[in-house]
Amino acid sequence: MIRLPMMIISLKVRAGKFISAGGIGLVLISLVIHAAAQSKTDQLTDTSVASDFASSEHIRKNWTSFRGSGANGHAVHANPPLNWSVEEGKNILWKTEVPKPGMSSPVIWENRLFLTGADQLSRQIFCFEIGTGELLWQHDADGIPGSPPKDKLPDVMETSGLAAPTATTNGRYVAAIFATGDLVCVDMEGKRIWAKNLGVPDNLYGHASSLISHKNLLFVQYDQKDNSKLLAFDLASGNPAWQVKRGVISWSSPILIDNNGRMELILTNSKAVDSYDPKTGKLLWHVECLSGDVAPSAAYADGIVYVANEYASASAIDVGNHGSGPKILWQWDEALPDAASPVANEHYLILPSGYGIVNCLDVKTGHVFWEHEFDKGFYSSPILVNDRVYVIDLSGTMQVFKMDDEFELLASSQIGEDAYATPALVGDRIYIRGLTHLFCIAEQK
């Protein structure tokens, strides 16, 4: 932004006339008009789409939200190692302690990794340097009007806590939300841009829905017992862009898909799966096929949306034909996830469960190709890397297997502590948040 000299700023306009000496006033008026126009241009630049400074391919190569770009569980251009050993130090680039507990997952932009943490005393955003694990800065989400005092924090389950939602970044801003309803946006250096309290959510387990952003907009799935809603904010200013009312509680997170050229924001709740236009909030389609305490997010591949939840069914919904509307292709109701989200490609659907059973289904028919029972269950969601699936269980053991019609375990490696968060897989590295530490896994040359 062009800044006017202080002597110019101090001059006053009275009754529509610029107070000046002689003809200098005309020059100053011109400068003021130019500065106002430049300010308007700068404002538009600040709120412009992410693709103005980073291509869509650049965004996909980073890890901008829960489960990666679009929150769909696909690691693009990643080639991480298959195994490691914490005890031997094999393929462990670094390990660092996270200052505060949290179930949120890491997000990454270039050389920076962002996490959130919270306890009864404070809520914080952390920024780590990905080469060394050094904590670069931390931002306290404090001083927010409407935020509950320390003696009136919401009751949350230990397995969710106050920092369960994952943050999001578009490479210019980082936004985070906590179970207190505090929504905070900072720049890449940790300087606060804006913050607001959305009201303490009335949520049995604690607010757990992760954030997602697209271009200049930030989306918040704020499902709760009453007054559920989906909100969109301008990332640069925090100004509301649009808001739609939702009717049913959930603990799931939104995903963003490119459905044959149409961008759609897909949300699940304890009754249905809904698609919204991310620009306007317009409801594009609605399918009632869920029930129970819905925590898994949807998955998408090749024109089909997949949703699943324990006490409901797994459903494959064909959404590729915009004119005819969504169509349920098949449903399946055996071993279903209660927290972990599914992942799919054009051939296979992977469904992990909280009690250790993983199923691989044919996306066209729902036929089960294979079922495998691991020793521990999964709350973390699986990530697809080419033809490999990476999923970490509750004990902190990463299971790697083939995305194929026959089960083939490729590797099992432990981090030495329990894990609930979903790892980030970027380039040749894996970033894992355990209960107390953050790990960077990389092949040692």
TORDRENNU-301935 format. One line per 5 residues: number of its first residue (from 1); their letters; for each residue x, y, z of C-alpha. Coordinates in steps of 0.1 Angstrom, whole numbers. Each point is the difference from the previous one (the first is absolute). Layout:
<atoms>
NUM> a> X,Y,Z  ...
</atoms>
This chain:
<atoms>
1> mirlp> 0,0,0  13,35,-8  3,21,32  -5,37,-1  25,23,18
6> mmiis> -12,9,35  -3,37,-10  -25,-10,-27  -20,-24,23  -3,28,26
11> lkvra> -17,24,-23  -38,0,4  -29,3,-23  -28,23,12  -33,4,-17
16> gkfis> 12,-19,-30  30,24,-6  37,-9,4  17,26,23  33,8,-18
21> aggig> 23,28,-10  -4,12,-36  1,-26,-27  17,-26,22  -35,-11,11
26> lvlis> -7,-13,-35  31,-21,0  -8,-14,34  -35,-8,-10  14,-20,-30
31> lviha> 23,-18,24  -28,-8,24  -22,-13,-28  28,-21,-14  8,-14,35
36> aaqsk> -37,-9,5  0,-18,-33  32,-17,8  -14,-10,34  -30,-15,-17
41> tdqlt> 23,-19,-23  21,-13,29  -31,-11,18  -11,-19,-31  34,-16,-2
46> dtsva> -1,-10,36  -33,-18,-5  8,-14,-34  -1,-37,-7  29,-22,11
51> sdfas> 8,-8,-37  10,36,-4  33,-7,18  0,-39,0  -13,-23,-27
56> sehir> -24,-28,7  28,-24,-6  21,19,26  -28,-3,25  -3,-37,-6
61> knwts> 37,-5,6  -4,15,35  -23,-13,28  -25,28,4  -26,-17,23
66> frgsg> -11,-31,17  7,-30,-23  18,22,-24  -11,21,-30  -38,0,-1
71> angha> 0,-22,31  -4,-31,-21  28,-21,13  22,0,-32  37,8,3
76> vhanp> 10,15,-34  35,-4,-12  10,-16,33  26,-28,2  5,-6,37
81> plnws> 20,-29,16  -17,-32,8  15,-6,34  21,15,28  12,-7,36
86> veegk> -1,25,28  21,-22,22  28,-3,-26  -5,34,-14  -6,-14,-35
91> nilwk> -17,25,-23  -8,23,29  10,35,-12  -11,16,33  -23,-3,29
96> tevpk> -12,29,21  -24,5,29  -33,19,-6  -5,26,27  -37,-7,5
101> pgmss> -22,-31,-5  -24,-2,-30  -16,-24,-24  4,23,-30  21,-11,-29
106> pviwe> 29,18,-16  -4,23,-30  30,11,-21  9,28,-24  35,0,-15
111> nrlfl> 24,-2,30  -25,6,28  -22,-24,19  -30,11,20  -17,-16,30
116> tgadq> -24,10,27  0,-9,37  -20,9,30  -5,-7,37  -20,16,28
121> lsrqi> 23,31,0  3,10,-36  -5,-9,-37  29,4,-24  11,-3,-37
126> fcfei> 35,-13,-5  23,4,-29  30,-25,-5  28,1,-26  -3,-32,-20
131> gtgel> 38,-4,-5  9,-1,37  -33,-2,20  9,33,17  -29,19,15
136> lwqhd> 0,33,-20  -29,17,18  -32,-6,19  -31,22,1  -23,2,30
141> adgip> -37,0,-9  -9,24,28  -17,33,4  -29,-10,-22  -33,16,9
146> gsppk> -26,-26,9  26,-27,7  -10,-20,32  21,7,31  22,-27,14
151> dklpd> -25,-12,26  -27,-4,-27  17,-20,-27  -22,-25,-19  0,-36,12
156> vmets> 18,-22,-25  11,-36,-1  37,-8,7  3,-15,-35  -11,32,-16
161> glaap> 12,28,22  -2,37,-7  23,-2,-31  -15,-28,-21  -7,20,-33
166> tattn> 29,3,-24  10,34,-13  1,11,-36  24,22,-21  -1,14,-35
171> gryva> 37,10,1  -7,36,12  -22,-6,31  -4,-27,26  -34,-4,16
176> aifat> -8,-22,31  -31,-7,21  -3,-14,35  -28,-17,20  -7,33,17
181> gdlvc> -13,14,-33  31,22,-4  9,5,-36  34,16,-7  18,10,-32
186> vdmeg> 37,9,0  26,7,-27  29,-23,-7  21,18,27  -26,-6,27
191> kriwa> -14,36,0  -37,1,7  -21,12,-30  -34,-5,17  -18,-21,26
196> knlgv> -36,-5,11  -20,-23,22  -28,-19,-18  -17,-9,33  9,-30,21
201> pdnly> -13,-31,-19  -26,-22,17  18,-32,-9  0,-32,21  36,-11,-9
206> ghass> 15,35,-7  3,18,-33  21,-20,-23  -7,11,-36  31,11,-18
211> lishk> 3,32,-21  4,1,-37  8,30,-24  -4,6,-37  14,30,-17
216> nllfv> -9,30,22  -27,-18,21  2,-19,33  -27,-25,7  -12,-11,35
221> qydqk> -23,-29,5  -17,9,33  -23,-29,7  -13,-3,35  -31,-9,20
226> dnskl> -18,31,-9  7,28,-25  22,-20,-23  14,20,-30  26,1,-27
231> lafdl> 18,33,-1  24,16,-25  23,29,8  24,21,-20  34,-12,11
236> asgnp> 17,34,-3  -25,20,20  -22,-25,20  -31,16,-16  -29,-25,-4
241> awqvk> -5,-10,-36  -31,-22,4  -17,-23,25  -24,-28,-3  -21,-18,27
246> rgvis> 5,-37,6  -22,-22,22  19,-29,14  31,-6,22  32,-16,-11
251> wsspi> 38,-1,7  11,-4,-36  20,24,-22  -8,14,-35  18,-10,-32
256> lidnn> 3,20,-32  -3,-18,-34  3,9,-36  -30,-18,-14  3,1,-37
261> grmel> 9,36,0  -23,10,28  15,7,34  -21,-15,28  3,2,38
266> iltns> -11,-34,14  -12,-3,36  -13,-30,20  -21,1,32  -20,-25,20
271> kavds> -27,-2,-26  13,9,-35  27,10,-24  -3,35,-15  17,18,-28
276> ydpkt> 4,38,-1  12,25,-25  32,14,17  -5,34,-16  -36,6,12
281> gkllw> -10,-27,25  -28,-12,-23  -10,-35,7  8,-21,-31  -13,-34,12
286> hvecl> -11,-19,31  0,-37,7  -13,-15,32  20,-32,7  17,4,34
291> sgdva> -7,-4,37  18,-3,33  28,22,13  16,10,-34  36,8,2
296> psaay> 15,-13,-33  2,24,-28  -9,-9,-36  23,-13,-27  -1,7,-37
301> adgiv> 14,-15,-32  -10,-1,-36  -35,15,4  -10,-20,30  -4,12,36
306> yvane> 5,-26,28  -14,4,35  1,-25,29  -7,-1,37  -5,-26,27
311> yasas> -37,-7,7  -8,12,-36  12,-13,-34  28,7,-24  -15,17,-31
316> aidvg> 13,6,-34  -17,30,-16  4,8,-37  1,38,-3  17,3,-33
321> nhgsg> -31,8,-20  -10,35,11  -32,-1,-19  -15,-32,14  10,6,36
326> pkilw> 17,-24,24  -7,-37,-1  9,-26,26  18,-28,-18  3,-25,29
331> qwdea> 1,-2,38  20,-23,23  -5,-4,38  26,-22,16  33,12,16
336> lpdaa> -3,38,-1  21,29,12  -10,20,31  27,27,-3  24,-7,-28
341> spvan> -11,12,-35  0,-22,-31  23,4,-30  -6,-10,-36  13,0,-35
346> ehyli> -16,-10,-33  1,-37,10  1,-5,38  -16,14,31  18,-5,34
351> lpsgy> -20,0,32  19,-1,33  -18,-6,33  6,10,36  5,-37,9
356> givnc> 27,-8,-25  -19,-15,-29  8,14,-35  -21,-8,-30  7,6,-37
361> ldvkt> -31,3,-22  -6,1,-37  -11,36,-7  -24,-11,-28  -19,-27,19
366> ghvfw> 9,1,37  14,-35,-2  26,-7,27  34,-9,-15  15,-6,33
371> ehefd> -2,5,38  30,2,24  0,3,37  28,19,16  9,-1,37
376> kgfys> -11,36,7  -28,22,-12  2,32,-21  -11,35,9  25,15,-24
381> spilv> -11,1,-37  18,-19,-28  20,19,-26  4,-13,-35  34,3,-17
386> ndrvy> -1,-14,-35  -9,-37,6  9,0,37  -21,8,30  15,15,32
391> vidls> -21,-2,31  12,3,36  -18,-19,28  -7,11,36  32,-15,13
396> gtmqv> 21,22,-24  8,-28,-25  -1,10,-36  -14,-27,-22  8,2,-37
401> fkmdd> -18,-23,-25  -8,-2,-37  -30,16,-15  -10,-32,-18  -25,-27,-3
406> efell> 22,-23,22  13,11,34  38,4,1  16,16,31  31,19,-11
411> assqi> 13,13,34  -8,7,36  19,26,21  -6,16,34  5,34,14
416> geday> 0,-12,36  -31,19,12  -37,0,-7  -13,18,-30  -34,15,-9
421> atpal> 9,27,-25  3,-6,-38  35,3,-14  11,24,-27  19,-15,-29
426> vgdri> 18,25,-21  28,-7,-25  23,-27,15  -11,6,36  -26,-10,25
431> yirgl> -10,23,28  -17,-18,30  -15,15,31  0,-24,29  -15,7,34
436> thlfc> 30,20,11  25,3,-29  2,10,-36  20,-23,-23  16,6,-34
441> iaeqk> 6,-33,-19  23,2,-31  22,-25,-18  36,3,10  23,1,-30
</atoms>
